[in-house]
């Protein structure tokens, strides 16, 4: 029976560990599969950001709504929305309401 050197044993072990890590990492990346992105920045007519606005994002295909707030830079971005058609409607006291359509 052939003896393997320490280097050969380590190489086989490293390859096995890397293969295992690759197999375990694939499902983590697949969790985002099929998700889209919706991102916007709210600003007033002078160009100043509008933080803390309530942004309703409604999937017009399923009628499911999500509500998020714009951050301190006026940015809103719901995490992992499924692909579809959306109405985005921000609201904040003192500002006119409007609806944007996405596809």
C-alpha positions as CSV (number, residue, x, y, z in Angstrom):
1,X,0.0,0.0,0.0
2,X,1.3,3.4,-1.0
3,X,2.0,6.0,1.7
4,X,0.9,9.6,1.0
5,X,3.1,12.5,2.0
6,X,1.9,15.1,4.4
7,X,1.7,17.6,1.5
8,X,-0.6,15.3,-0.5
9,X,-2.8,14.7,2.5
10,X,-3.1,18.5,3.1
11,X,-3.8,19.1,-0.5
12,X,-6.6,16.6,-0.6
13,X,-8.0,18.0,2.7
14,X,-7.9,21.6,1.3
15,X,-9.7,20.6,-1.9
16,X,-12.4,18.8,0.1
17,X,-12.9,21.8,2.4
18,X,-13.1,24.2,-0.6
19,X,-15.6,21.9,-2.3
20,X,-17.7,21.8,0.8
21,X,-17.7,25.5,1.2
22,X,-18.6,26.0,-2.4
23,X,-21.5,23.6,-2.0
24,X,-22.8,25.4,1.1
25,X,-22.4,28.9,-0.4
26,X,-24.5,28.2,-3.5
27,X,-27.9,28.2,-1.6
28,X,-27.0,31.5,0.0
29,X,-26.6,33.2,-3.3
30,X,-29.7,31.5,-4.7
31,X,-31.9,33.3,-2.0
32,X,-31.7,36.5,-4.1
33,X,-32.5,34.8,-7.3
34,X,-35.7,36.1,-8.8
35,X,-35.6,39.3,-6.8
36,X,-35.5,42.7,-8.4
37,X,-34.6,46.1,-7.2
38,X,-36.5,49.3,-6.7
39,X,-34.5,52.3,-5.6
40,X,-35.2,56.0,-5.6
41,X,-34.2,59.3,-4.0
42,X,-36.8,61.7,-2.8
43,X,-36.0,65.4,-3.0
44,X,-38.0,68.6,-2.9
45,X,-38.1,71.2,-5.7
46,X,-35.0,72.9,-4.4
47,X,-33.1,69.6,-4.6
48,X,-32.9,69.0,-0.8
49,X,-33.4,65.4,0.3
50,X,-36.6,64.3,2.0
51,X,-35.7,62.0,4.8
52,X,-38.3,60.0,6.8
53,X,-41.0,59.9,4.1
54,X,-43.3,56.9,4.2
55,X,-42.9,55.1,0.9
56,X,-45.6,52.6,-0.1
57,X,-44.6,50.1,-2.7
58,X,-47.5,48.1,-4.1
59,X,-47.2,45.2,-6.5
60,X,-50.0,45.8,-9.0
61,X,-49.9,42.1,-10.0
62,X,-50.6,40.8,-6.5
63,X,-51.8,43.9,-4.6
64,X,-49.2,43.2,-1.9
65,X,-48.0,46.4,-0.3
66,X,-44.8,47.1,1.6
67,X,-44.1,50.3,3.5
68,X,-40.6,51.6,4.1
69,X,-39.2,55.0,5.1
70,X,-36.7,57.0,3.2
71,X,-33.3,57.3,4.9
72,X,-31.5,60.6,5.9
73,X,-30.4,61.0,2.2
74,X,-33.9,60.6,1.0
75,X,-33.2,57.1,-0.5
76,X,-35.6,54.2,-0.3
77,X,-35.0,50.7,-1.4
78,X,-37.1,47.7,-0.3
79,X,-35.1,44.5,0.2
80,X,-35.5,41.8,-2.5
81,X,-38.9,42.7,-4.1
82,X,-40.1,40.0,-6.4
83,X,-40.2,40.8,-10.1
84,X,-43.4,42.5,-11.2
85,X,-45.2,45.8,-11.8
86,X,-45.2,48.3,-8.9
87,X,-46.7,51.6,-7.8
88,X,-44.4,53.7,-5.7
89,X,-46.1,56.4,-3.6
90,X,-44.1,58.5,-1.1
91,X,-45.9,60.6,1.5
92,X,-44.8,63.2,4.0
93,X,-46.6,66.0,5.7
94,X,-46.2,69.2,3.8
95,X,-45.5,67.5,0.4
96,X,-47.8,66.8,-2.5
97,X,-48.6,63.1,-3.0
98,X,-47.8,61.3,-6.3
99,X,-47.5,57.8,-7.7
100,X,-44.7,56.4,-9.9
101,X,-45.3,53.3,-11.9
102,X,-42.5,50.7,-12.5
103,X,-42.2,47.6,-14.6
